[in-house]
């Protein structure tokens, strides 16, 4: 099978959708298929860029090019490659800074004419949740209309979603779609280094000894922490849990905090008396894997209804790590949308939290999840269900 992947940007490590696309495309090649990638609105290259990323041939078209130029260049590439499928990895803000992708809609059908189209909705329209601000509702209404026009223009044979929030909105709008999971962006290392975290804390002159390491329960973030993450209640409840185990809580962070550094410092300043805090900064992929092995529980600011779209959560559960979710999100009564085998690792911070934390939760790591997801994707391309015409109410 020959597949052309279309997305916004492909700069490694800068957009979750770009990283997902590169890894999925690379795995499809490993499984014996022919693939090309085209970034249609790449913010990270000043001029057209051709080359290989993760051994996948790709072209990156910068936002500085006129859309007409981008369409003509991309069309030549697609026509020369002559794919069986075009897979659009879609998020509204990949094609317009305010998520209003009108220009994108005007030209995308020139690339897909007479070809089978797949759409992966990594994100859908905003503002459709109880209490949403008026501005979000207005923008979301415009986005919903643009999604309707996108579907009318492309008439995709297969549509996927990743999370409960998107699933609920898609179903309410009368669209037909199927779940395709996200895989983690950190490969599991074959073996765990039992002293890795102790060595890192010693390098940073943190007040721990080899014996005292056993007296901690380690909770940890990987990647960004949302400015509005509600820390107080969850950290107090987790401190109660560790005290009941006659242990002390430790809160760690790995990865790039970026603009959320102030939030981390606020939390650290307020709770430093009870907790041991440490930020490990940016780590190599192998070190991140060791970091995830070293934790007892993962923390995230991702809401419950968006668990399925987080590559960070996927990386945690692939390492066998339980993840605590303490943000409800904007979809009332949302189900847990994630691969079935990982559902026992997702812990909701509800009235049963402390009881659930006392159960043995860690699992053996899963090293081949990317291959499983890629094979599911390819199987569904090979045998797409016959869908009635999608509509949006």
Residue pairs with C-beta under 8 A, 6 or more apart in sequence:
1 33
1 34
1 84
1 85
1 378
1 381
1 382
2 33
2 34
2 35
2 81
2 82
2 83
2 84
2 85
3 25
3 28
3 33
3 34
3 35
3 36
3 83
3 84
3 85
3 86
3 87
3 381
4 35
4 36
4 37
4 38
4 77
4 78
4 81
4 83
4 85
4 86
4 87
5 21
5 24
5 25
5 35
5 36
5 37
5 38
5 87
5 89
6 37
6 38
6 40
6 74
6 86
6 87
6 88
6 89
6 111
7 17
7 18
7 21
7 37
7 38
7 39
7 40
7 88
7 89
7 90
7 94
8 15
8 17
8 18
8 39
8 40
8 41
8 42
8 43
8 91
8 94
8 95
9 15
9 18
9 39
9 41
9 42
9 43
9 44
9 60
9 94
10 18
10 21
10 22
10 37
10 39
10 42
10 53
10 58
10 60
11 18
11 42
11 43
11 44
11 45
12 18
12 19
12 22
12 53
13 19
14 44
15 94
16 122
16 185
16 311
17 89
17 91
17 94
17 122
18 39
19 185
19 311
20 89
20 122
20 182
20 183
20 185
20 311
21 37
21 89
22 37
22 53
22 54
22 56
23 54
23 183
23 185
23 370
24 183
24 370
24 373
24 374
24 377
25 35
25 37
25 54
25 56
26 35
26 54
26 55
26 56
27 370
27 371
27 374
28 35
28 374
28 377
28 378
29 35
29 55
29 56
30 371
31 371
31 374
31 375
31 378
33 378
34 81
34 83
35 56
35 57
36 56
36 57
36 58
36 59
36 77
36 81
36 83
37 53
37 56
37 57
37 58
37 59
38 58
38 59
38 60
38 61
38 74
38 77
38 78
39 58
39 59
39 60
39 61
40 61
40 70
40 74
40 95
40 104
41 61
41 63
41 70
41 94
41 95
41 104
42 49
42 60
42 61
42 62
42 63
43 62
43 63
44 60
45 60
45 62
46 62
46 64
47 62
47 64
48 59
48 60
48 61
48 62
48 65
48 73
49 59
49 60
49 62
50 58
50 59
50 60
51 57
51 58
52 58
59 73
59 74
59 77
61 69
61 70
61 73
61 74
65 73
67 103
67 104
67 106
67 107
68 107
70 107
71 107
71 110
71 111
74 111
75 110
75 111
78 86
78 111
78 115
83 115
84 116
84 381
85 115
85 116
85 117
85 118
85 381
86 111
86 112
86 115
86 116
86 117
86 118
87 117
87 118
87 119
87 120
88 108
88 117
88 118
88 119
88 120
88 154
88 156
89 120
89 122
90 119
90 120
90 121
90 122
90 123
90 150
91 121
91 122
91 123
92 99
92 100
92 101
92 123
92 124
92 125
92 143
92 146
92 147
93 99
93 123
95 101
95 103
95 104
96 102
96 103
96 104
98 139
99 126
99 139
99 143
100 139
100 142
100 143
100 146
101 146
101 150
102 146
105 146
105 149
105 150
105 153
108 150
108 153
108 154
109 153
109 154
112 154
116 157
116 384
117 154
117 155
117 156
117 157
117 158
118 156
118 157
118 158
118 159
118 160
118 381
119 150
119 151
119 154
119 156
119 158
119 159
119 160
120 159
120 160
120 161
120 162
120 180
121 159
121 160
121 161
121 162
121 166
121 170
121 177
122 162
122 309
123 166
123 309
124 143
124 147
124 161
124 165
124 166
124 169
124 170
125 140
125 141
125 143
125 144
125 147
125 169
126 132
126 136
126 139
126 140
126 143
127 133
127 136
127 137
127 138
127 139
127 140
127 141
128 137
128 140
128 144
128 169
128 330
129 329
129 330
129 331
130 330
130 332
131 330
132 140
132 330
144 173
144 392
147 392
148 391
148 392
151 159
151 175
151 390
151 392
155 389
156 390
157 384
157 387
158 178
158 380
158 381
158 384
158 385
159 170
159 175
159 176
159 177
159 178
159 387
159 390
160 177
160 178
160 179
160 180
161 167
161 170
161 177
161 178
161 179
161 180
162 179
162 180
162 181
162 182
162 308
162 309
162 337
163 305
163 306
163 307
163 308
163 309
163 337
164 304
164 305
164 306
164 307
164 308
164 331
164 334
164 335
164 336
164 337
165 303
165 305
165 306
165 309
165 329
165 330
165 331
165 334
166 309
167 177
167 179
167 337
168 305
168 331
168 334
170 177
172 393
173 391
173 392
173 393
174 390
174 391
174 392
174 393
175 390
175 391
175 392
176 387
176 388
176 390
178 380
178 385
179 308
179 337
180 373
180 376
180 377
180 380
181 308
181 314
181 338
181 339
181 369
181 373
181 376
182 308
182 309
182 310
182 311
182 314
182 373
183 311
183 314
183 318
183 369
183 370
183 372
183 373
184 311
184 312
184 314
184 315
184 316
184 317
184 318
184 319
184 369
184 370
185 311
185 312
185 314
185 315
186 285
186 288
186 289
186 292
186 315
186 318
186 319
187 285
187 289
187 367
188 289
188 318
188 319
188 365
188 366
188 367
189 286
189 289
189 290
189 293
190 367
192 290
192 293
192 294
193 290
193 293
196 287
196 290
196 291
196 293
196 294
197 213
197 218
197 252
197 290
197 291
197 294
198 208
198 210
198 213
200 280
201 208
201 278
202 208
204 278
206 276
206 278
207 276
208 216
208 276
215 247
215 248
216 242
216 247
216 248
216 249
216 250
216 276
217 241
217 242
217 245
217 247
217 248
217 249
217 250
217 296
217 297
218 250
218 252
218 294
218 295
218 296
218 297
219 238
219 249
219 250
219 251
219 252
219 295
219 296
219 297
219 298
219 299
219 324
220 251
220 252
220 253
220 254
220 291
220 292
220 294
220 295
220 297
220 298
220 299
221 251
221 252
221 253
221 254
221 255
221 298
221 299
221 300
221 301
222 253
222 254
222 255
222 288
222 291
222 292
222 298
222 312
222 315
222 316
223 255
223 256
223 312
224 255
224 256
224 257
224 258
224 260
224 301
225 253
225 257
225 260
225 263
225 264
225 267
225 301
226 260
226 263
226 301
226 327
227 260
227 262
227 263
228 301
229 263
229 301
229 327
230 326
230 327
231 267
231 270
231 271
233 326
233 349
234 299
234 324
234 326
234 349
235 249
235 251
235 267
235 271
235 274
235 275
237 349
237 353
237 354
238 249
238 324
239 249
239 274
239 275
240 354
241 354
241 357
241 358
242 248
242 249
244 354
248 274
248 275
248 276
249 274
249 275
249 276
250 275
250 276
250 277
250 278
251 267
251 268
251 271
251 275
251 276
251 277
251 278
251 299
252 277
252 278
252 279
252 280
252 291
252 295
253 264
253 278
253 279
253 280
254 279
254 280
254 281
254 282
254 283
254 287
254 288
254 291
255 281
255 282
255 283
255 288
256 282
257 264
257 279
264 279
267 277
268 277
271 277
280 291
283 291
288 315
289 319
292 298
292 315
292 316
292 319
292 321
293 319
293 321
293 365
295 321
296 322
296 362
297 321
297 322
297 323
297 324
297 347
297 357
297 361
298 313
298 316
298 321
298 322
298 323
298 324
299 323
299 324
299 326
300 310
300 312
300 313
300 316
300 323
300 324
300 325
301 327
302 309
302 310
302 312
302 313
302 325
302 327
303 325
303 327
303 328
303 329
303 330
304 325
304 327
304 328
304 329
304 331
304 334
304 336
304 348
305 328
305 329
305 330
305 331
305 334
306 329
307 313
307 325
307 336
307 337
307 338
307 346
308 337
308 338
313 323
313 338
313 346
314 369
316 323
316 345
317 323
317 338
317 342
317 345
317 346
318 342
318 365
318 366
318 367
318 369
319 365
320 345
320 362
320 363
320 364
320 365
320 366
321 345
321 362
322 345
322 346
322 347
322 361
322 362
323 345
323 346
323 347
324 347
324 349
324 353
325 346
325 347
325 348
325 349
326 349
336 343
336 346
338 346
339 369
341 366
344 361
344 363
345 361
345 363
347 353
347 356
347 357
347 361
